[in-house]
Amino acid sequence: MQYNCIKKEEWDKTLEHLLLSYTIFASVENEFGIDYELIRSEDIAKITYNKPKPSTPLKSFFLPVKENVSSMKAEEKPRIIIGIPNCDIEGLCLPDDIYLDKEFSDLFYSKRRENTLLIASDCFGIQEHCHCLSYNVKPYSEKHADLAVINLDGTIVLRILSVKGEEFVRKIPAFTSQVDKNLIAVIEKEHLATETLLTKSNKGLPDYKKTGDLTTSAKGDIWEKYSARCVSCGACTTICPTCTCFLLIDKPGFEKVKQMDACQYPGFERVAGGEDALYELHNRFRNRYMCKYVWKPGKFSSLACTGCGRCIEACIGKINKNEIFMELENSH
Amino acid sequence: MKDDRNIYSPIKARLTDVIEESPSIKTFVMVPENKFSFKTGQFIELSVDGIGEAPFTPSSSPLITEKLEVTVMKTGYVTEYMHMLKPGVYMGIRGPYGRGYPVESFFGKEVLILGGGCGLAPIRSLLYALESIKDKLVKVILCYGSKSPSDCIYKPLFDRLNRTEKFEAYRTVDKADEDWDGSVGVATTLLNKIKINIENSVAVVCGPPVMMKFGTIRLLEMGYKDDQIYLSMEKNMSCGLGKCGHCMMGEFFVCRDGPVFTYNEIKHNPEIWK
């Protein structure tokens, strides 16, 4: 891995300078937790480093809840997003597969992707429901982002992960590629510590492939049991970094509005005439798990669940998907 | 209106004629503003301005590119509005989308088509395509069932087909009226009447889900192999581009991977008859 580093004060000054030509979003810890915030120069010092995930999934920067997709807007200022956990970096691969496919590339999505520099953050420590490692997603990025940032006692270390990231760093003279080996050793030690925490916290949780097998063979009663607390609010899909289903809505003048949708909402599969394969709540509930662990993996090479745990945190019925899979695993 | 790079943007098509096929079915004849062509079995997303959009397989010949016909049953929100449209207005078209019938692989074979209800619309387009390549086919047999004689669309089509070399067409109704002297029973009952060399044939099934299911079961009983049966699947489709997720049927996006599948491709999927 190629590393560069810069003094924290220099990094903050660099960000201030970059604000002239970029819109910067970064993870910031406040009284409600950690989330992305639009950064103004006075906010630079508040940027949070090395902490696990912001509440909002990364997809929200590329797939707005609702947008008119009739015509392209004027060019937007390029964006930098700082502090992205690897569960979200890996979680963006599936939307990329879907929206950037060669035959039907979504212009709105692709423009935003081209226009955005992704600066990941290593997670030093975990949150209650983090389980990325169970699905072979590391708590730090080694690919798919442009850069990864680590803050070590006054020194900002950047791991270079893409050509775009390399070009970005090259333009900033204050960066040096002479990185103290001790700093790298500290980073590696933190990685190991976080991985140990994840392993301990998710002991017995089946891996991604096994989860798919368990989902496929699960009997109907488990879906009925766990869906009894589901109110079809769609929080789990809204907060999921890989759920990207939408509905096209017609407006006068043959305009189209693209609105995020969810298989958990009643009527998602209803056809004209009224037939609805997902009419029953437990079928809708099962659909999400089949999609994430069986169907999407069968179709795409990217993960449809990266173990961020947001769906568990967001559920107002307190449904914990990992409890379902532990129960299935233990009864197997 | 159309930005070629924008996959969500439709082209306009002027509605030039509306043909009443049955009390609840109309055929809309449109002239697209831009060049438009499709392969038989592919579908389009057809929109009523400001109201909504729905997927339909054109019922006209894929060889005719200057106009397009879509046959629509009044059965939901968008189609109710569609049925109120008069010639002269503009509709929106996106597409064509999906994988249609692989007619080249039918060369040298007998083609059995089992259709029901409004499924005859895409079948009519297929029949036009097959007529144009009939020299390369052994024969084509159409078995079609409708609820009642008045629900049967394209009535002149049957006489014309029966006068066409290599083509046979049979009709049945679930429930006869006093003027009906033909077969009574579901579409699959017509399969008892036909002579076909199953080994050298393919079967195409298109119709309501229940007919597709029992039609497939009957064809398998007759000796058709899984990869000889072509099914045109129906699902809720919003984008038609393999993105919106509404039409997922197991690991398939019906809009993108279908809508035409061989039974062999989808038979392991318990979701297909839902």
Interface residues (C-beta under 8 A of the other chain):
Chain A: V69 S70 S71 M72 I98 Y99 D101 F104 S105 D106 L107 T244 C245 F246 L247 L248 I249 D250 K251 P252 G253 F254 K256 K258 D261 C263 F268 E269 R270 V271 A272 G273 E275 A277 M290 C291 V294 W295 K296 G298 K299
Chain B: M1 D3 R5 N6 I7 Y8 S9 P10 K12 S47 V48 D49 G50 I51 G52 E53 A54 T75 G76 Y77 V78 T79 G92 P209 E234 K235 N236 S238 C239 L241 G242 K243 C244 G245 H246 M248 G250 E251 F252 F253 E271 K274
